[in-house]
Amino acid sequence: MILNKKNWKVGELAKQTGLTVRMLHHYDKIGLFPPSHTSDKGHRIYTETDIAKLQQIMSLKQLGFALNEIKEMIGNPNLNPVKVIKVQLESVKESIRMQEQLCIRLERIYELLNSQQEVKVEQVINLIEVINMNKDKYFTQEQQEKMFKELGLEERKQYVSKWAEITEKIRVEYEKGTPSEDLDVTQLANQWNELLSKLTLRDPEMAKAAERYYKDNPEIGKKLGIDKQLSDYIKKAISHI
């Protein structure tokens, strides 16, 4: 097969896209992104149609879909590439908005430090919150603004402190082997759940976003004293309320 500028070998494609040859080989192996052609010498040959498909794959991957999910979606003849681009565009815009918010807070702290003024702990805490949210993109801009506006820092601190206190009491019961349906445990779980509802402003979508955040970042949960075993125990207790 004679190559032209509309065909790419795997090494050429990797170089131009910034992906690795190993990754492209893996995508081929699992049937996610096989090349359209193979040369007489066994080289993978990719076409413009393949490039369009790769763009869809990378867009879906950037949006957080697993490779097996992407494979299923790409194989769907009803997949609308325009919608994929639109969703990714909205995701990028959201990321830009969060970066701008982070930039504003960093500039303020920089100005205070540069003028040797005191940086309040509240400002640092808010900055940490923005960094965490920005990193994983679990909360929409509207949800973030709602959290900052409707729940003051002191009130949030009180809720978190009480929530951590109840979490520790539940852990004691869990380690004692107390059944999750025990009345004391269910009462604690009810208080725990009520505080969590307050922290998420009784917003179901915000609660789901928080749950995804802690599920994908177990190290954060551990810092708060909640591992998967305790989380499952609390969920069982709540189901008995």
N, C-alpha and C positions, 0 to 999 in steps of 0.2 A: 504493500500500500504506500502511495506517495503522499507525504504529509504536505499540507499547505497551511496558511495562517488561520484556517477554520478548524484545524485539528491540533490536538495537544497530546504529547506523551505524558505519563504520570509525573515525571520529574519537572517538565515544563509547567504543567498545571499547578503543581505544588509551589513552585517558585513564584508564579504570577499571582497566586491567591494568598500566599502566606501560610498555607496549610502544610502539613508534613506528608511525605510519601507514605510513611507508616500509617497515618490516619486514613489516607485515600485507599490504601491496600485493605485496611480494616473495614472501611465502608463497603468495599467491593465484596469482601469475604462474607459479611453478614447480609448481603443482598440489598443494602440500602442504596448504594451508588455504584453499580457496575458500569464499565465503559460501554459505549455503543459498539465499538469494534476492537479487534485484537489483530495486530500485524502478523505477518508470516513468521516472524521471529518470536512471537508471543508477547510483544509489548502492548500494554493497554493504550488504546487510542480514544480520546474524548472529543466530542463534537460540541458545536454551539448549543445544541439541544441539551447536552449533558450539563453544560455550564449553567443554563437556566434552571435545571433541576437542582444543581448544587446550591444555587442561590436560595432556592426555596428551603432546602434542607438546613442551611446555615441560619436562615431567618427563623425557622421554627425552633432550632436549637437555642438561638439567642433568647427566644421567648420562654425557654425553660422546659420544652418538651423532651422526653427521653427518646433515645434512638429508635426503640421498638415502636413508640407512638408515632414518630416521624415517618417511619417505614410504612406504617398502616395508612397514614394520612396521604403520603405521596402516592401510594398505590390507589387512592380513591379518585376515580375519574371526575368526580364532582368538585374536587379541590379547586378553589378559585385563587390563583396566584395574586390577583389584585387585592383580595381580602388579606392574604398573608402579608403583603407589603404594607397595607393600611394599618394592620395591627402592630407590625414592627415599627412603623413610623410613629404611632401613638406612644409606643413604649419608649422610643428614643426621645420624643418630645417631653415625656414625663421625666426621663432621666436628666434632661437639660434643665427642666424647672427645678429639680432637686439639687442639681449642681449649683444653680444660681442661688438657691436658698443657703446652701452650704458656704458658698463664696461670700455672701453678705455677712454671715455670722463670723467667718474667719477674719474678714477685713475688720470687723468691729473689735475682735479680740486682739488682732495685730496692732490696731491703733492704740488700744489701752496699754498693751505691753510696751509698745514703742515709746509711749509718753510716760512710762513708769507708773501708770495708774493701776489700781487694784482690779483684777478680774474676778467677778463674783462667781461663786460656785454654781449658781443657777445658770449662768451663761455657758459654763463648761458642760454642765449636764445636758442642756438643750443642744449643744453642739454634738455631743456624743450620740444623742437620740437621732439627730439628722444624719450623722455619718452612718449609723447602723441601718437606718431606713434607706438611705441612698445606696448603700452597698447591695442590699438584696432586693430592693424595689417591691416590697410586699404591700406598701400602703400608698394609696393614691394621694395626690396633692390635696384634694378636698378633705380626705381623712386626716392628714397631718395637720392641716389648718384647724380642723375641728378639735383635734386633741390639744393643740396649743391654746386655743381660744376658750374652750369650754371646761377645761380641767386645769386649775392653777397648779403651780409647782408644789406648794405646800400641801395642798389637798392630795396631789398625786403621791407625794412622799408618804403621807399618812396611810393611804390605801396600800401602797407597796409594802410598807412596814408591817401593817396588820396582816396582809396577805402572806408575807413570809413567816410571820408568827404562827398563823393557822396551818400553813404548809408543814412547819416543823412538828406541830401537834399531830397532824395526820401521819407524818412519817413515823412518829413514836408508835402509833397504833398499828401501822403497817408492819413495823419491825417486831412488834409483840405478837403478830399473827392474828390480830383482831379481824374478824370477818368484815368485809366491806359493807354488809347490810346491817351491822351493829348500829344501834340508835345514836350512840355518841359519835361514831364515824360519819354517819349520814348528816348529822347536825353540823359537824365541822365542814363537811363537803359542801353543804348548803351555804354556809358562811363564805367559804372559799370561792364558790361559784358566784355569789352575790357581789363580792369585791371585784372579781374578774369582770363582771358585767359593768360595774361602775368604771373600771379602768378603760374599758372599750366603749364607754358611753352608751351602753345598751344598743349598740349598733351591730346587727348580725353579720354584716359584711366585714366590719372592722374586726370582729371576733374571729371570723374565718381567716382573715389575713394574719392576725396575730398567731393563730394556731399553726398556719403554714410556716410562719417565720420561725417559731420555736421547734417545729418538727424538722425543718431543714437546717437548723442551727442548734443541735443538742447541747453544745458546749455552753450556750447562753442559759438554757434550762438548768444545767448542772450548777451554774453559779448561783441560781436562785433556789437550789436545793431540790429540783425536780428532775428525776430521771424517768426513763420510759416506764419502769416498773411502778413507780409511785404515781405517774400520770394515769396508767391503766387502772390502778387501785382507786384513784379519785373518781375516774369516769364510772367505774362500777358502783361506787358509793352514791354518786349523783343519780344513777339510774334507779336507785331504790328510794329516792326521795318522793 
